[in-house]
Amino acid sequence: MQRSLKIDMTRDKYVERCKQRAFDHLDQGDLKNSVVSLVGNMNARPDCELPHYLATLGASLLTAERCARLEDAH
């Protein structure tokens, strides 16, 4: 995301854009990039930083998804 967009945009609009980008990845079935996108974009702006536990939750979801795919493969 361009630096000027992070600064010139209101917080609410920025959060909505971050969420929409994450949902776009989900619509493509891409959970990993959805989580990475949301956490990375939100943390790029100091007034939008996510609490650490939410980033940890995202990582846990990715791990659970990977485990489920491995179980399905066997």
CHARMM internal coordinates of N, CA and C (Angstrom, degrees):
IC EDIT
DIST 1 N 1 CA 1.4476
DIST 1 CA 1 C 1.5253
ANGL 1 N 1 CA 1 C 107.90
DIST 1 C 2 N 1.3037
ANGL 1 CA 1 C 2 N 115.96
DIHE 1 N 1 CA 1 C 2 N 136.85
DIST 2 N 2 CA 1.4555
ANGL 1 C 2 N 2 CA 119.49
DIHE 1 CA 1 C 2 N 2 CA -178.92
DIST 2 CA 2 C 1.5136
ANGL 2 N 2 CA 2 C 110.88
DIHE 1 C 2 N 2 CA 2 C -67.48
DIST 2 C 3 N 1.3094
ANGL 2 CA 2 C 3 N 115.30
DIHE 2 N 2 CA 2 C 3 N 142.82
DIST 3 N 3 CA 1.4602
ANGL 2 C 3 N 3 CA 120.97
DIHE 2 CA 2 C 3 N 3 CA -178.15
DIST 3 CA 3 C 1.5224
ANGL 3 N 3 CA 3 C 111.58
DIHE 2 C 3 N 3 CA 3 C -58.60
DIST 3 C 4 N 1.3276
ANGL 3 CA 3 C 4 N 118.51
DIHE 3 N 3 CA 3 C 4 N -40.74
DIST 4 N 4 CA 1.4618
ANGL 3 C 4 N 4 CA 120.55
DIHE 3 CA 3 C 4 N 4 CA -177.79
DIST 4 CA 4 C 1.5247
ANGL 4 N 4 CA 4 C 111.47
DIHE 3 C 4 N 4 CA 4 C -62.00
DIST 4 C 5 N 1.3201
ANGL 4 CA 4 C 5 N 117.41
DIHE 4 N 4 CA 4 C 5 N -33.62
DIST 5 N 5 CA 1.4630
ANGL 4 C 5 N 5 CA 120.28
DIHE 4 CA 4 C 5 N 5 CA 178.42
DIST 5 CA 5 C 1.5210
ANGL 5 N 5 CA 5 C 111.11
DIHE 4 C 5 N 5 CA 5 C -67.10
DIST 5 C 6 N 1.3314
ANGL 5 CA 5 C 6 N 115.98
DIHE 5 N 5 CA 5 C 6 N -35.84
DIST 6 N 6 CA 1.4621
ANGL 5 C 6 N 6 CA 119.31
DIHE 5 CA 5 C 6 N 6 CA -179.63
DIST 6 CA 6 C 1.5188
ANGL 6 N 6 CA 6 C 111.02
DIHE 5 C 6 N 6 CA 6 C -66.89
DIST 6 C 7 N 1.3043
ANGL 6 CA 6 C 7 N 117.41
DIHE 6 N 6 CA 6 C 7 N -32.32
DIST 7 N 7 CA 1.4557
ANGL 6 C 7 N 7 CA 120.90
DIHE 6 CA 6 C 7 N 7 CA -175.04
DIST 7 CA 7 C 1.5266
ANGL 7 N 7 CA 7 C 111.21
DIHE 6 C 7 N 7 CA 7 C -90.10
DIST 7 C 8 N 1.3236
ANGL 7 CA 7 C 8 N 117.67
DIHE 7 N 7 CA 7 C 8 N -43.15
DIST 8 N 8 CA 1.4596
ANGL 7 C 8 N 8 CA 121.74
DIHE 7 CA 7 C 8 N 8 CA -172.83
DIST 8 CA 8 C 1.5206
ANGL 8 N 8 CA 8 C 114.27
DIHE 7 C 8 N 8 CA 8 C -78.11
DIST 8 C 9 N 1.2948
ANGL 8 CA 8 C 9 N 118.20
DIHE 8 N 8 CA 8 C 9 N -15.20
DIST 9 N 9 CA 1.4546
ANGL 8 C 9 N 9 CA 122.80
DIHE 8 CA 8 C 9 N 9 CA -175.48
DIST 9 CA 9 C 1.5310
ANGL 9 N 9 CA 9 C 110.32
DIHE 8 C 9 N 9 CA 9 C -92.12
DIST 9 C 10 N 1.3373
ANGL 9 CA 9 C 10 N 117.14
DIHE 9 N 9 CA 9 C 10 N 143.81
DIST 10 N 10 CA 1.4618
ANGL 9 C 10 N 10 CA 119.13
DIHE 9 CA 9 C 10 N 10 CA 175.09
DIST 10 CA 10 C 1.5241
ANGL 10 N 10 CA 10 C 109.18
DIHE 9 C 10 N 10 CA 10 C -64.46
DIST 10 C 11 N 1.3023
ANGL 10 CA 10 C 11 N 115.75
DIHE 10 N 10 CA 10 C 11 N 157.13
DIST 11 N 11 CA 1.4647
ANGL 10 C 11 N 11 CA 120.61
DIHE 10 CA 10 C 11 N 11 CA -179.30
DIST 11 CA 11 C 1.5240
ANGL 11 N 11 CA 11 C 110.62
DIHE 10 C 11 N 11 CA 11 C -58.79
DIST 11 C 12 N 1.3188
ANGL 11 CA 11 C 12 N 117.26
DIHE 11 N 11 CA 11 C 12 N -46.55
DIST 12 N 12 CA 1.4661
ANGL 11 C 12 N 12 CA 120.48
DIHE 11 CA 11 C 12 N 12 CA -177.98
DIST 12 CA 12 C 1.5292
ANGL 12 N 12 CA 12 C 111.83
DIHE 11 C 12 N 12 CA 12 C -60.65
DIST 12 C 13 N 1.3294
ANGL 12 CA 12 C 13 N 116.25
DIHE 12 N 12 CA 12 C 13 N -42.86
DIST 13 N 13 CA 1.4630
ANGL 12 C 13 N 13 CA 119.47
DIHE 12 CA 12 C 13 N 13 CA 179.73
DIST 13 CA 13 C 1.5312
ANGL 13 N 13 CA 13 C 110.22
DIHE 12 C 13 N 13 CA 13 C -67.29
DIST 13 C 14 N 1.3100
ANGL 13 CA 13 C 14 N 116.80
DIHE 13 N 13 CA 13 C 14 N -39.20
DIST 14 N 14 CA 1.4647
ANGL 13 C 14 N 14 CA 121.32
DIHE 13 CA 13 C 14 N 14 CA 178.54
DIST 14 CA 14 C 1.5331
ANGL 14 N 14 CA 14 C 110.53
DIHE 13 C 14 N 14 CA 14 C -61.50
DIST 14 C 15 N 1.3152
ANGL 14 CA 14 C 15 N 116.83
DIHE 14 N 14 CA 14 C 15 N -45.86
DIST 15 N 15 CA 1.4676
ANGL 14 C 15 N 15 CA 121.19
DIHE 14 CA 14 C 15 N 15 CA 179.48
DIST 15 CA 15 C 1.5295
ANGL 15 N 15 CA 15 C 109.78
DIHE 14 C 15 N 15 CA 15 C -61.09
DIST 15 C 16 N 1.3172
ANGL 15 CA 15 C 16 N 117.10
DIHE 15 N 15 CA 15 C 16 N -43.47
DIST 16 N 16 CA 1.4646
ANGL 15 C 16 N 16 CA 120.45
DIHE 15 CA 15 C 16 N 16 CA 179.07
DIST 16 CA 16 C 1.5244
ANGL 16 N 16 CA 16 C 111.34
DIHE 15 C 16 N 16 CA 16 C -61.22
DIST 16 C 17 N 1.3264
ANGL 16 CA 16 C 17 N 117.17
DIHE 16 N 16 CA 16 C 17 N -41.54
DIST 17 N 17 CA 1.4645
ANGL 16 C 17 N 17 CA 120.35
DIHE 16 CA 16 C 17 N 17 CA 178.29
DIST 17 CA 17 C 1.5251
ANGL 17 N 17 CA 17 C 111.35
DIHE 16 C 17 N 17 CA 17 C -64.74
DIST 17 C 18 N 1.3249
ANGL 17 CA 17 C 18 N 116.10
DIHE 17 N 17 CA 17 C 18 N -40.73
DIST 18 N 18 CA 1.4666
ANGL 17 C 18 N 18 CA 120.00
DIHE 17 CA 17 C 18 N 18 CA 178.00
DIST 18 CA 18 C 1.5290
ANGL 18 N 18 CA 18 C 110.31
DIHE 17 C 18 N 18 CA 18 C -61.80
DIST 18 C 19 N 1.3213
ANGL 18 CA 18 C 19 N 116.09
DIHE 18 N 18 CA 18 C 19 N -45.10
DIST 19 N 19 CA 1.4684
ANGL 18 C 19 N 19 CA 119.79
DIHE 18 CA 18 C 19 N 19 CA 179.66
DIST 19 CA 19 C 1.5217
ANGL 19 N 19 CA 19 C 110.86
DIHE 18 C 19 N 19 CA 19 C -64.40
DIST 19 C 20 N 1.3194
ANGL 19 CA 19 C 20 N 117.38
DIHE 19 N 19 CA 19 C 20 N -41.21
DIST 20 N 20 CA 1.4610
ANGL 19 C 20 N 20 CA 120.12
DIHE 19 CA 19 C 20 N 20 CA -179.21
DIST 20 CA 20 C 1.5208
ANGL 20 N 20 CA 20 C 111.54
DIHE 19 C 20 N 20 CA 20 C -63.63
DIST 20 C 21 N 1.3269
ANGL 20 CA 20 C 21 N 116.83
DIHE 20 N 20 CA 20 C 21 N -40.24
DIST 21 N 21 CA 1.4674
ANGL 20 C 21 N 21 CA 119.87
DIHE 20 CA 20 C 21 N 21 CA 177.14
DIST 21 CA 21 C 1.5206
ANGL 21 N 21 CA 21 C 110.74
DIHE 20 C 21 N 21 CA 21 C -62.40
DIST 21 C 22 N 1.3221
ANGL 21 CA 21 C 22 N 116.33
DIHE 21 N 21 CA 21 C 22 N -41.37
DIST 22 N 22 CA 1.4652
ANGL 21 C 22 N 22 CA 120.12
DIHE 21 CA 21 C 22 N 22 CA 178.03
DIST 22 CA 22 C 1.5277
ANGL 22 N 22 CA 22 C 110.54
DIHE 21 C 22 N 22 CA 22 C -64.30
DIST 22 C 23 N 1.3350
ANGL 22 CA 22 C 23 N 117.51
DIHE 22 N 22 CA 22 C 23 N -42.94
DIST 23 N 23 CA 1.4663
ANGL 22 C 23 N 23 CA 120.87
DIHE 22 CA 22 C 23 N 23 CA 178.47
DIST 23 CA 23 C 1.5325
ANGL 23 N 23 CA 23 C 111.27
DIHE 22 C 23 N 23 CA 23 C -64.61
DIST 23 C 24 N 1.3313
ANGL 23 CA 23 C 24 N 116.97
DIHE 23 N 23 CA 23 C 24 N -34.87
DIST 24 N 24 CA 1.4674
ANGL 23 C 24 N 24 CA 119.99
DIHE 23 CA 23 C 24 N 24 CA 177.35
DIST 24 CA 24 C 1.5306
ANGL 24 N 24 CA 24 C 110.33
DIHE 23 C 24 N 24 CA 24 C -60.31
DIST 24 C 25 N 1.3209
ANGL 24 CA 24 C 25 N 116.62
DIHE 24 N 24 CA 24 C 25 N -41.66
DIST 25 N 25 CA 1.4674
ANGL 24 C 25 N 25 CA 119.85
DIHE 24 CA 24 C 25 N 25 CA 177.10
DIST 25 CA 25 C 1.5359
ANGL 25 N 25 CA 25 C 110.56
DIHE 24 C 25 N 25 CA 25 C -64.98
DIST 25 C 26 N 1.3391
ANGL 25 CA 25 C 26 N 116.33
DIHE 25 N 25 CA 25 C 26 N -41.87
DIST 26 N 26 CA 1.4657
ANGL 25 C 26 N 26 CA 119.42
DIHE 25 CA 25 C 26 N 26 CA 178.75
DIST 26 CA 26 C 1.5234
ANGL 26 N 26 CA 26 C 111.65
DIHE 25 C 26 N 26 CA 26 C -62.09
DIST 26 C 27 N 1.3271
ANGL 26 CA 26 C 27 N 116.29
DIHE 26 N 26 CA 26 C 27 N -39.43
DIST 27 N 27 CA 1.4661
ANGL 26 C 27 N 27 CA 120.03
DIHE 26 CA 26 C 27 N 27 CA 178.58
DIST 27 CA 27 C 1.5224
ANGL 27 N 27 CA 27 C 111.70
DIHE 26 C 27 N 27 CA 27 C -60.38
DIST 27 C 28 N 1.3292
ANGL 27 CA 27 C 28 N 116.23
DIHE 27 N 27 CA 27 C 28 N -25.19
DIST 28 N 28 CA 1.4616
ANGL 27 C 28 N 28 CA 121.46
DIHE 27 CA 27 C 28 N 28 CA 178.15
DIST 28 CA 28 C 1.5303
ANGL 28 N 28 CA 28 C 111.49
DIHE 27 C 28 N 28 CA 28 C -92.24
DIST 28 C 29 N 1.3465
ANGL 28 CA 28 C 29 N 116.23
DIHE 28 N 28 CA 28 C 29 N 3.82
DIST 29 N 29 CA 1.4578
ANGL 28 C 29 N 29 CA 120.50
DIHE 28 CA 28 C 29 N 29 CA 179.97
DIST 29 CA 29 C 1.5179
ANGL 29 N 29 CA 29 C 113.55
DIHE 28 C 29 N 29 CA 29 C 77.74
DIST 29 C 30 N 1.3051
ANGL 29 CA 29 C 30 N 116.98
DIHE 29 N 29 CA 29 C 30 N 21.94
DIST 30 N 30 CA 1.4650
ANGL 29 C 30 N 30 CA 122.10
DIHE 29 CA 29 C 30 N 30 CA -174.28
DIST 30 CA 30 C 1.5309
ANGL 30 N 30 CA 30 C 110.56
DIHE 29 C 30 N 30 CA 30 C -110.04
DIST 30 C 31 N 1.3247
ANGL 30 CA 30 C 31 N 115.82
DIHE 30 N 30 CA 30 C 31 N 81.34
DIST 31 N 31 CA 1.4628
ANGL 30 C 31 N 31 CA 121.03
DIHE 30 CA 30 C 31 N 31 CA -178.39
DIST 31 CA 31 C 1.5242
ANGL 31 N 31 CA 31 C 111.34
DIHE 30 C 31 N 31 CA 31 C -63.82
DIST 31 C 32 N 1.3278
ANGL 31 CA 31 C 32 N 116.46
DIHE 31 N 31 CA 31 C 32 N -41.67
DIST 32 N 32 CA 1.4662
ANGL 31 C 32 N 32 CA 119.81
DIHE 31 CA 31 C 32 N 32 CA -177.12
DIST 32 CA 32 C 1.5305
ANGL 32 N 32 CA 32 C 111.16
DIHE 31 C 32 N 32 CA 32 C -57.23
DIST 32 C 33 N 1.3153
ANGL 32 CA 32 C 33 N 117.45
DIHE 32 N 32 CA 32 C 33 N -53.51
DIST 33 N 33 CA 1.4619
ANGL 32 C 33 N 33 CA 119.84
DIHE 32 CA 32 C 33 N 33 CA -177.97
DIST 33 CA 33 C 1.5206
ANGL 33 N 33 CA 33 C 112.20
DIHE 32 C 33 N 33 CA 33 C -70.38
DIST 33 C 34 N 1.3094
ANGL 33 CA 33 C 34 N 117.13
DIHE 33 N 33 CA 33 C 34 N -24.54
DIST 34 N 34 CA 1.4533
ANGL 33 C 34 N 34 CA 119.98
DIHE 33 CA 33 C 34 N 34 CA 174.60
DIST 34 CA 34 C 1.5269
ANGL 34 N 34 CA 34 C 110.68
DIHE 33 C 34 N 34 CA 34 C -63.68
DIST 34 C 35 N 1.3141
ANGL 34 CA 34 C 35 N 115.83
DIHE 34 N 34 CA 34 C 35 N -48.49
DIST 35 N 35 CA 1.4720
ANGL 34 C 35 N 35 CA 120.98
DIHE 34 CA 34 C 35 N 35 CA 179.80
DIST 35 CA 35 C 1.5202
ANGL 35 N 35 CA 35 C 110.50
DIHE 34 C 35 N 35 CA 35 C -66.55
DIST 35 C 36 N 1.3262
ANGL 35 CA 35 C 36 N 116.75
DIHE 35 N 35 CA 35 C 36 N -46.64
DIST 36 N 36 CA 1.4655
ANGL 35 C 36 N 36 CA 120.93
DIHE 35 CA 35 C 36 N 36 CA -179.27
DIST 36 CA 36 C 1.5302
ANGL 36 N 36 CA 36 C 110.37
DIHE 35 C 36 N 36 CA 36 C -60.60
DIST 36 C 37 N 1.3058
ANGL 36 CA 36 C 37 N 116.55
DIHE 36 N 36 CA 36 C 37 N -42.97
DIST 37 N 37 CA 1.4561
ANGL 36 C 37 N 37 CA 121.41
DIHE 36 CA 36 C 37 N 37 CA -179.71
DIST 37 CA 37 C 1.5282
ANGL 37 N 37 CA 37 C 111.50
DIHE 36 C 37 N 37 CA 37 C -62.64
DIST 37 C 38 N 1.3209
ANGL 37 CA 37 C 38 N 116.31
DIHE 37 N 37 CA 37 C 38 N -49.51
DIST 38 N 38 CA 1.4627
ANGL 37 C 38 N 38 CA 119.61
DIHE 37 CA 37 C 38 N 38 CA -177.41
DIST 38 CA 38 C 1.5245
ANGL 38 N 38 CA 38 C 111.50
DIHE 37 C 38 N 38 CA 38 C -63.43
DIST 38 C 39 N 1.3089
ANGL 38 CA 38 C 39 N 116.63
DIHE 38 N 38 CA 38 C 39 N -49.32
DIST 39 N 39 CA 1.4705
ANGL 38 C 39 N 39 CA 120.16
DIHE 38 CA 38 C 39 N 39 CA -178.27
DIST 39 CA 39 C 1.5299
ANGL 39 N 39 CA 39 C 110.31
DIHE 38 C 39 N 39 CA 39 C -63.90
DIST 39 C 40 N 1.3210
ANGL 39 CA 39 C 40 N 117.03
DIHE 39 N 39 CA 39 C 40 N -47.48
DIST 40 N 40 CA 1.4594
ANGL 39 C 40 N 40 CA 120.65
DIHE 39 CA 39 C 40 N 40 CA -178.27
DIST 40 CA 40 C 1.5119
ANGL 40 N 40 CA 40 C 113.31
DIHE 39 C 40 N 40 CA 40 C -63.18
DIST 40 C 41 N 1.3333
ANGL 40 CA 40 C 41 N 116.22
DIHE 40 N 40 CA 40 C 41 N -46.68
DIST 41 N 41 CA 1.4640
ANGL 40 C 41 N 41 CA 119.31
DIHE 40 CA 40 C 41 N 41 CA -178.85
DIST 41 CA 41 C 1.5263
ANGL 41 N 41 CA 41 C 112.14
DIHE 40 C 41 N 41 CA 41 C -67.94
DIST 41 C 42 N 1.3064
ANGL 41 CA 41 C 42 N 116.84
DIHE 41 N 41 CA 41 C 42 N -40.78
DIST 42 N 42 CA 1.4676
ANGL 41 C 42 N 42 CA 118.89
DIHE 41 CA 41 C 42 N 42 CA 179.43
DIST 42 CA 42 C 1.5263
ANGL 42 N 42 CA 42 C 110.79
DIHE 41 C 42 N 42 CA 42 C -65.83
DIST 42 C 43 N 1.3101
ANGL 42 CA 42 C 43 N 117.12
DIHE 42 N 42 CA 42 C 43 N -40.18
DIST 43 N 43 CA 1.4628
ANGL 42 C 43 N 43 CA 120.22
DIHE 42 CA 42 C 43 N 43 CA -178.46
DIST 43 CA 43 C 1.5277
ANGL 43 N 43 CA 43 C 112.77
DIHE 42 C 43 N 43 CA 43 C -75.74
DIST 43 C 44 N 1.3296
ANGL 43 CA 43 C 44 N 117.71
DIHE 43 N 43 CA 43 C 44 N -10.01
DIST 44 N 44 CA 1.4583
ANGL 43 C 44 N 44 CA 120.97
DIHE 43 CA 43 C 44 N 44 CA 178.84
DIST 44 CA 44 C 1.5294
ANGL 44 N 44 CA 44 C 111.80
DIHE 43 C 44 N 44 CA 44 C -74.10
DIST 44 C 45 N 1.3053
ANGL 44 CA 44 C 45 N 116.41
DIHE 44 N 44 CA 44 C 45 N -15.51
DIST 45 N 45 CA 1.4692
ANGL 44 C 45 N 45 CA 120.61
DIHE 44 CA 44 C 45 N 45 CA -178.62
DIST 45 CA 45 C 1.5257
ANGL 45 N 45 CA 45 C 108.49
DIHE 44 C 45 N 45 CA 45 C -121.07
DIST 45 C 46 N 1.3223
ANGL 45 CA 45 C 46 N 117.93
DIHE 45 N 45 CA 45 C 46 N 120.22
DIST 46 N 46 CA 1.4718
ANGL 45 C 46 N 46 CA 121.30
DIHE 45 CA 45 C 46 N 46 CA -173.43
DIST 46 CA 46 C 1.5277
ANGL 46 N 46 CA 46 C 115.00
DIHE 45 C 46 N 46 CA 46 C -54.28
DIST 46 C 47 N 1.3256
ANGL 46 CA 46 C 47 N 118.13
DIHE 46 N 46 CA 46 C 47 N -35.18
DIST 47 N 47 CA 1.4632
ANGL 46 C 47 N 47 CA 119.05
DIHE 46 CA 46 C 47 N 47 CA -178.57
DIST 47 CA 47 C 1.5245
ANGL 47 N 47 CA 47 C 112.83
DIHE 46 C 47 N 47 CA 47 C -82.49
DIST 47 C 48 N 1.3214
ANGL 47 CA 47 C 48 N 116.82
DIHE 47 N 47 CA 47 C 48 N 4.10
DIST 48 N 48 CA 1.4741
ANGL 47 C 48 N 48 CA 121.29
DIHE 47 CA 47 C 48 N 48 CA 179.49
DIST 48 CA 48 C 1.5228
ANGL 48 N 48 CA 48 C 112.61
DIHE 47 C 48 N 48 CA 48 C -123.65
DIST 48 C 49 N 1.3171
ANGL 48 CA 48 C 49 N 117.66
DIHE 48 N 48 CA 48 C 49 N 3.97
DIST 49 N 49 CA 1.4664
ANGL 48 C 49 N 49 CA 119.87
DIHE 48 CA 48 C 49 N 49 CA -175.65
DIST 49 CA 49 C 1.5216
ANGL 49 N 49 CA 49 C 111.05
DIHE 48 C 49 N 49 CA 49 C -55.41
DIST 49 C 50 N 1.3235
ANGL 49 CA 49 C 50 N 114.69
DIHE 49 N 49 CA 49 C 50 N 136.32
DIST 50 N 50 CA 1.4575
ANGL 49 C 50 N 50 CA 120.86
DIHE 49 CA 49 C 50 N 50 CA 179.11
DIST 50 CA 50 C 1.5247
ANGL 50 N 50 CA 50 C 110.21
DIHE 49 C 50 N 50 CA 50 C -82.72
DIST 50 C 51 N 1.3272
ANGL 50 CA 50 C 51 N 116.13
DIHE 50 N 50 CA 50 C 51 N 146.83
DIST 51 N 51 CA 1.4704
ANGL 50 C 51 N 51 CA 118.39
DIHE 50 CA 50 C 51 N 51 CA 173.09
DIST 51 CA 51 C 1.5329
ANGL 51 N 51 CA 51 C 109.44
DIHE 50 C 51 N 51 CA 51 C -61.89
DIST 51 C 52 N 1.3064
ANGL 51 CA 51 C 52 N 115.71
DIHE 51 N 51 CA 51 C 52 N 148.65
DIST 52 N 52 CA 1.4682
ANGL 51 C 52 N 52 CA 121.31
DIHE 51 CA 51 C 52 N 52 CA -176.87
DIST 52 CA 52 C 1.5315
ANGL 52 N 52 CA 52 C 111.72
DIHE 51 C 52 N 52 CA 52 C -55.19
DIST 52 C 53 N 1.3273
ANGL 52 CA 52 C 53 N 117.07
DIHE 52 N 52 CA 52 C 53 N -38.01
DIST 53 N 53 CA 1.4628
ANGL 52 C 53 N 53 CA 118.93
DIHE 52 CA 52 C 53 N 53 CA -176.44
DIST 53 CA 53 C 1.5270
ANGL 53 N 53 CA 53 C 112.15
DIHE 52 C 53 N 53 CA 53 C -64.63
DIST 53 C 54 N 1.3354
ANGL 53 CA 53 C 54 N 118.79
DIHE 53 N 53 CA 53 C 54 N -27.48
DIST 54 N 54 CA 1.4618
ANGL 53 C 54 N 54 CA 119.68
DIHE 53 CA 53 C 54 N 54 CA 177.94
DIST 54 CA 54 C 1.5276
ANGL 54 N 54 CA 54 C 111.32
DIHE 53 C 54 N 54 CA 54 C -72.62
DIST 54 C 55 N 1.3235
ANGL 54 CA 54 C 55 N 116.46
DIHE 54 N 54 CA 54 C 55 N -37.95
DIST 55 N 55 CA 1.4617
ANGL 54 C 55 N 55 CA 119.38
DIHE 54 CA 54 C 55 N 55 CA 175.97
DIST 55 CA 55 C 1.5306
ANGL 55 N 55 CA 55 C 109.51
DIHE 54 C 55 N 55 CA 55 C -64.78
DIST 55 C 56 N 1.3098
ANGL 55 CA 55 C 56 N 117.09
DIHE 55 N 55 CA 55 C 56 N -38.62
DIST 56 N 56 CA 1.4610
ANGL 55 C 56 N 56 CA 121.89
DIHE 55 CA 55 C 56 N 56 CA 177.87
DIST 56 CA 56 C 1.5249
ANGL 56 N 56 CA 56 C 110.57
DIHE 55 C 56 N 56 CA 56 C -64.92
DIST 56 C 57 N 1.3227
ANGL 56 CA 56 C 57 N 116.70
DIHE 56 N 56 CA 56 C 57 N -39.66
DIST 57 N 57 CA 1.4631
ANGL 56 C 57 N 57 CA 121.00
DIHE 56 CA 56 C 57 N 57 CA 176.98
DIST 57 CA 57 C 1.5263
ANGL 57 N 57 CA 57 C 110.55
DIHE 56 C 57 N 57 CA 57 C -61.32
DIST 57 C 58 N 1.3259
ANGL 57 CA 57 C 58 N 116.45
DIHE 57 N 57 CA 57 C 58 N -42.63
DIST 58 N 58 CA 1.4612
ANGL 57 C 58 N 58 CA 120.39
DIHE 57 CA 57 C 58 N 58 CA 177.55
DIST 58 CA 58 C 1.5143
ANGL 58 N 58 CA 58 C 111.51
DIHE 57 C 58 N 58 CA 58 C -60.28
DIST 58 C 59 N 1.3231
ANGL 58 CA 58 C 59 N 116.70
DIHE 58 N 58 CA 58 C 59 N -44.28
DIST 59 N 59 CA 1.4683
ANGL 58 C 59 N 59 CA 120.75
DIHE 58 CA 58 C 59 N 59 CA 178.20
DIST 59 CA 59 C 1.5261
ANGL 59 N 59 CA 59 C 110.69
DIHE 58 C 59 N 59 CA 59 C -62.71
DIST 59 C 60 N 1.3182
ANGL 59 CA 59 C 60 N 117.12
DIHE 59 N 59 CA 59 C 60 N -37.75
DIST 60 N 60 CA 1.4701
ANGL 59 C 60 N 60 CA 121.18
DIHE 59 CA 59 C 60 N 60 CA 178.11
DIST 60 CA 60 C 1.5252
ANGL 60 N 60 CA 60 C 111.11
DIHE 59 C 60 N 60 CA 60 C -64.91
DIST 60 C 61 N 1.3242
ANGL 60 CA 60 C 61 N 116.83
DIHE 60 N 60 CA 60 C 61 N -39.59
DIST 61 N 61 CA 1.4649
ANGL 60 C 61 N 61 CA 120.06
DIHE 60 CA 60 C 61 N 61 CA 177.30
DIST 61 CA 61 C 1.5196
ANGL 61 N 61 CA 61 C 111.20
DIHE 60 C 61 N 61 CA 61 C -62.26
DIST 61 C 62 N 1.3237
ANGL 61 CA 61 C 62 N 115.91
DIHE 61 N 61 CA 61 C 62 N -41.37
DIST 62 N 62 CA 1.4653
ANGL 61 C 62 N 62 CA 119.37
DIHE 61 CA 61 C 62 N 62 CA 178.74
DIST 62 CA 62 C 1.5188
ANGL 62 N 62 CA 62 C 111.41
DIHE 61 C 62 N 62 CA 62 C -63.50
DIST 62 C 63 N 1.3210
ANGL 62 CA 62 C 63 N 116.77
DIHE 62 N 62 CA 62 C 63 N -41.72
DIST 63 N 63 CA 1.4570
ANGL 62 C 63 N 63 CA 121.41
DIHE 62 CA 62 C 63 N 63 CA 178.79
DIST 63 CA 63 C 1.5276
ANGL 63 N 63 CA 63 C 110.46
DIHE 62 C 63 N 63 CA 63 C -63.64
DIST 63 C 64 N 1.3269
ANGL 63 CA 63 C 64 N 116.84
DIHE 63 N 63 CA 63 C 64 N -43.75
DIST 64 N 64 CA 1.4666
ANGL 63 C 64 N 64 CA 120.79
DIHE 63 CA 63 C 64 N 64 CA 179.39
DIST 64 CA 64 C 1.5241
ANGL 64 N 64 CA 64 C 110.95
DIHE 63 C 64 N 64 CA 64 C -62.97
DIST 64 C 65 N 1.3329
ANGL 64 CA 64 C 65 N 116.56
DIHE 64 N 64 CA 64 C 65 N -40.43
DIST 65 N 65 CA 1.4579
ANGL 64 C 65 N 65 CA 119.88
DIHE 64 CA 64 C 65 N 65 CA 179.55
DIST 65 CA 65 C 1.5322
ANGL 65 N 65 CA 65 C 110.39
DIHE 64 C 65 N 65 CA 65 C -64.07
DIST 65 C 66 N 1.3359
ANGL 65 CA 65 C 66 N 116.76
DIHE 65 N 65 CA 65 C 66 N -43.45
DIST 66 N 66 CA 1.4637
ANGL 65 C 66 N 66 CA 120.70
DIHE 65 CA 65 C 66 N 66 CA 178.92
DIST 66 CA 66 C 1.5107
ANGL 66 N 66 CA 66 C 111.32
DIHE 65 C 66 N 66 CA 66 C -61.21
DIST 66 C 67 N 1.3453
ANGL 66 CA 66 C 67 N 116.52
DIHE 66 N 66 CA 66 C 67 N -43.33
DIST 67 N 67 CA 1.4716
ANGL 66 C 67 N 67 CA 120.70
DIHE 66 CA 66 C 67 N 67 CA 179.63
DIST 67 CA 67 C 1.5208
ANGL 67 N 67 CA 67 C 110.91
DIHE 66 C 67 N 67 CA 67 C -63.21
DIST 67 C 68 N 1.3177
ANGL 67 CA 67 C 68 N 116.54
DIHE 67 N 67 CA 67 C 68 N -41.14
DIST 68 N 68 CA 1.4677
ANGL 67 C 68 N 68 CA 120.30
DIHE 67 CA 67 C 68 N 68 CA 179.30
DIST 68 CA 68 C 1.5263
ANGL 68 N 68 CA 68 C 111.25
DIHE 67 C 68 N 68 CA 68 C -63.45
DIST 68 C 69 N 1.3357
ANGL 68 CA 68 C 69 N 115.95
DIHE 68 N 68 CA 68 C 69 N -40.35
DIST 69 N 69 CA 1.4728
ANGL 68 C 69 N 69 CA 119.41
DIHE 68 CA 68 C 69 N 69 CA 178.60
DIST 69 CA 69 C 1.5244
ANGL 69 N 69 CA 69 C 111.35
DIHE 68 C 69 N 69 CA 69 C -65.66
DIST 69 C 70 N 1.3515
ANGL 69 CA 69 C 70 N 116.49
DIHE 69 N 69 CA 69 C 70 N -38.00
DIST 70 N 70 CA 1.4622
ANGL 69 C 70 N 70 CA 120.43
DIHE 69 CA 69 C 70 N 70 CA 178.46
DIST 70 CA 70 C 1.5178
ANGL 70 N 70 CA 70 C 110.73
DIHE 69 C 70 N 70 CA 70 C -65.56
DIST 70 C 71 N 1.3246
ANGL 70 CA 70 C 71 N 116.57
DIHE 70 N 70 CA 70 C 71 N -41.31
DIST 71 N 71 CA 1.4773
ANGL 70 C 71 N 71 CA 120.12
DIHE 70 CA 70 C 71 N 71 CA 179.13
DIST 71 CA 71 C 1.5232
ANGL 71 N 71 CA 71 C 110.72
DIHE 70 C 71 N 71 CA 71 C -65.36
DIST 71 C 72 N 1.3385
ANGL 71 CA 71 C 72 N 116.44
DIHE 71 N 71 CA 71 C 72 N -39.45
DIST 72 N 72 CA 1.4620
ANGL 71 C 72 N 72 CA 119.98
DIHE 71 CA 71 C 72 N 72 CA 179.28
DIST 72 CA 72 C 1.5250
ANGL 72 N 72 CA 72 C 111.82
DIHE 71 C 72 N 72 CA 72 C -65.97
DIST 72 C 73 N 1.3208
ANGL 72 CA 72 C 73 N 116.00
DIHE 72 N 72 CA 72 C 73 N -29.98
DIST 73 N 73 CA 1.4703
ANGL 72 C 73 N 73 CA 120.91
DIHE 72 CA 72 C 73 N 73 CA -178.28
DIST 73 CA 73 C 1.5239
ANGL 73 N 73 CA 73 C 111.53
DIHE 72 C 73 N 73 CA 73 C -72.09
DIST 73 C 74 N 1.3275
ANGL 73 CA 73 C 74 N 116.82
DIHE 73 N 73 CA 73 C 74 N -24.15
DIST 74 N 74 CA 1.4701
ANGL 73 C 74 N 74 CA 119.41
DIHE 73 CA 73 C 74 N 74 CA -177.73
DIST 74 CA 74 C 1.4663
ANGL 74 N 74 CA 74 C 110.18
DIHE 73 C 74 N 74 CA 74 C -93.48
END
COOR INIT
IC SEED 1 N 1 CA 1 C
IC BUILD
